[in-house]
Amino acid sequence: MAARVSSIFVYPVKSCRGISVPQAPITPTGFQWDRQWVVVNEKGRAYTQRVEPKLALVEVEFPNEAFLEGWEPAKSSYMVLKAPGMNVLKVSLSKPRETADGVSVWEWSGSALDEGDEASQWFSNYFGKPSRLVRFNTASESRPVDPLYAPGHSILFSDMYPYMLLSEGSMDALNKLLNEPIPVNRFRPNILVDGCEPFAEDLWTEVRISKFTFQGVKLCSRCKVPTINQETGIPGPEPNETLKKIRSDKVLRPTQKQQGTIYFGQNLVWNDSLTEEKGRIIKVGDPVDVLKKVSSANEAAA
């Protein structure tokens, strides 16, 4: 059986719930709408589930047509946010005029577009401390990825790289080892692939999805977010305790420098030139062809 795309996930607000979509336009910085927004504290520092696990409970809804190629928001187009105990928040998809300076995500800092007082009040009430919702300002800002792995590529508010791919085979293999199986939302992939061996994606250095070529640039190292139950926001020991036994650098990369890291999934960048303007879309069911791969995880970039 050939590998194919089985699910596509977009996460418009960093660390909030994702949206499963049948198709999504691709851009060099990730899927359209992916990680365009982030919630920040009064110092402009990004919240993630590592420090604010309640982000897992914030649901994000988009107009269905937002994932059609070439769609532009109208004045009546909104992102809708819902959370326990909160009224519904509607955020216009038209770009705001106000800017917020001193926004920082990990090592990056710059200015962003401020979504205004209503959104700020909503998140401040939800977290019980001053917070703001900001949007990446693509007109003035750029956030390069690590040039050691993918020189010339950039992202919006993602952690590391534009796309993260995971296989259902890997999820199934992990769940067989867990007392309580977990859903894929613990790992927040963009592209879920079916029809390949467990952990096959470790080895992929170049893949074609539909007609688009992606480079596998780095095994996806994992923090504590997979331990957070996305339905409750409550962390536990798994799956990281099990992953330490089967997916640590000590196990996968015995001849490489050890950092105590665990890996699950593959980070991708889109490699094609941007000459073709039309048809830049990936759909559930699209074929996934492996064009180049290494022979073991020990040889993979990580």
N, C-alpha and C positions, 0 to 999 in steps of 0.2 A: 504494500500500500504506500502510495506517495504521501509525503508530508503536505499538509495544507494549513491555512489559517483557520482556527476553530473559534477564536474570539478576538475582539478588538476592544481595548479599554482606553478611555481618555479621562484624565484627571484635571479638570479645569482649574480648581483651587488646590494648591499644593497641600498635601496631607489630608484633604477631605475625601469623601467617598468618590469613587470613579463612576463613570457611565459606560455601560456595555452598549456598543453600537454595531450595526451591521456593516458599516463602511466608514472610512474617515480619509479626508485629504491629507497627503503627506507634505511636509515642508522640511527644509534642512534642520530646523530646530526641534522637530518632533511633529506629532499629529496636530492638525489644526485644533486650536483651543487648549491643547495640553499644557498644564502648568503656566497658564497666562497670568493667574492671580496668586497672591500669597497674603496671608494674614500676618501682620507685624505688631510688635509691642511698641511701647511709647518711645523706645530708642531706635525704632525702625528695623529691629532684628526679626528675622523670619521665625514664625512658630512652625514646628513640625511635631509629629506624633511622639517623637522621642521625649519631648518635654510637656506637650499638651495632648495627651491621648484622646481627649474629648473631640479633637478634630475628626476622629474616625466616625463620629456620629452625625456629622454635618452632611446632609444629602444635597446633591447638586443636580438640578434638572436644566435641560437645554431644549430649545425648539428642535424637533426632529430634522428639520430642513437645514439646520446649522452644519450638518455633516455631509451635505451635498456639495459637490465641487462648484466653486465660484459664487457660493451664497454670500450675500452681504447683509448685515443686520439693518432692519428698519428701525424707526424711532420706537416702535411698539415691540421690539425684540428684547427679551430679558433672559438672564440667568436667574433661576429661582433656587434659593437656599432654604433648607428646613433643618431644624434641630430640636431635640427634646425640650419641651417647656418654652419654646420660642415661637413667636409669630413668624409667618413666612416673610422672607426678605426677597425683594425683586431688585436685581441689579441690571441696569440698562447695558446692552451689549455695544451700544455706541460708545466710542472712546471718551472718557472724561477729560475735562479741560484742565483741572487742577493737577499740580505735580507735588510729589512728596520727595524731598531730598533725604539722603542718608539712609536709604533702604539697604539692608545687607542680608545676603544668603551665603552662609559659609564664608569663603574667602572673598567673595565678590561684594562690592558696594557700588551704588549709583543712585540715580533718581528713578522714580516710577510714577505712574498715573494714579492719583488718589480717587477712590470711589465715593468719597463724600461722607457727610456726617451721619446719615441714616445707617449706612453699612457699618461705620465706625461704632455707633451706639449699639447696634445689634451684636457685634462681636465683643464689645466691651461688657455688655450685660451677660453674654454667654460665658465668658471666661472670668468675669468678676474683676477685671483690671483693664486699663486703657489699651485699646487695640484698634488697628485700622486695616481695611482691605485695600490693597493696591494692585495695580495691573502693570505688567511689564511694558515699558515704553520702547517699542521696537524702532521708533523713529530716531531715538537719540542714544540708545544703549545697546551694548553687545556684551555677551558673557561667554568667553571662550572656554572650551573644555580643556582638559589637561593635554598640552601639546605633545607630551611623551607618547600618548596613545592615539590621538586623532587630531593632528595639527590642522588648523584652518577651520575646524568645526566649532559651532557655538550652540548654546541652549538658552531657554528662558529661565523659569524657576525650578526646573528639574534638579535633582541632586548632582548628577554627574554627566549623563549623556542623553542624546535626544530620544532614543528608543531602548526599551528593555524587552527581550524576548525570552519566553519560557515554554517548555513543552509539557503537554498533559502527561507524557510518559514519566517525566521527572516528578510531577505532582503525585502520580499514582504510586511510584516507587517510594516516595517519602511517606505517603499516607499508610502504606502497608506496614511501616515501622512504628507508627504512632498509635498509642492507645485510643486516642480520639482523632479521627481524620479532620483536617482543616481545609477550608475553601481557598481557592487561588487568590482571593482578595488580600490575604495576608502578605503576598509578595508584590502586589501592585505592578504586574507586567503591563506593557502596552499591547504586545502581540502574543497570543497563546497559540501554539502549534500542536497539531495532532498528527499521528502517523509516523512517528520516529521513535527510536529506542530511548529509554530513560537516559537523561544527561547527554544525549547526542549533541545538544546545542553547545556544550562546552568546547567542542572541537571546531565549530564553524567559524571560519575567518572571512568567508564571502558567500552570501546567499542571494538568490533572486526570488523575490516575492512578487507574484504577477510578472510585470516587466521591469521591475525596479531592482537595482543592485544595492545591497547593504553590506557593510563591512562589520564583522564581529571584532570589536576592538579590545574588549576586556571582560573577563569573567566578572559577574556582578557580585561584589562583596556585600555582606549583609550586616545590618545593625540590629537594634532591638525591635524595630517596627514589626517584623513577622511574629513576635511574641504577643502582640496586642490583638485581642479579639475585636474584629471590626464591627461586630454587632453590639458590643457592650463597652468598648474602650478600656477593658481591663486586661493588663498584661499577665502573662504566666511564663513558665520556664520553656515551654515548647512553642515552635519546633526547633529552637536553636540548640537545645541540649542534644537532640538527636542529630542535628546537622553537624555539630562539633565532632561526632563520632564518625560520620561518613563523608563530610564535605569540607573538612578543614584543609588549610594549606599543607598541614603535616601529612594528611592522607593523600590529597590530590597532587601535591607538588613537592614531593619529598626531597628533590635535589635543589629546590629553590630556597631563597631566603624566607625564613618563617616569621610570620607576624601575628599568628593566632587568629587569622581571618577565616570566615566561612563563606562559601560561594554557592549561589543558586541562581541560574539564569545567565544570559549573555547580553552585554551592552552592544548596541548597534549605532552606526551612523549611516545616513543615506549618501551613496557615493556618486550618483548620476549627475551629469552636467544638467544645468537648468534650461537647456535650449527648448525643450518641449513644454509648451505652456498648458496643454490640455491633457486630461486623463490622469492627473496625478492623484490617484485614489487607490486605497487598498480595501478589499472586501473580504468578509468571512467567506471561506471556501476557496480563496485564491491559492494556487500551488506554491509550494516552497521548495526550491531546488538548491541543493548545496553545491556551490561551484568550487570552493577551496576549503580545505580543513587541515588541521594538524592531527597527529596520530595519537596524542594523549593530552590530558589536562595539564600534565607537567610541562608541556611545550606551549600551552596557551598563554596569551598575555593576561596578567592579573595584577 
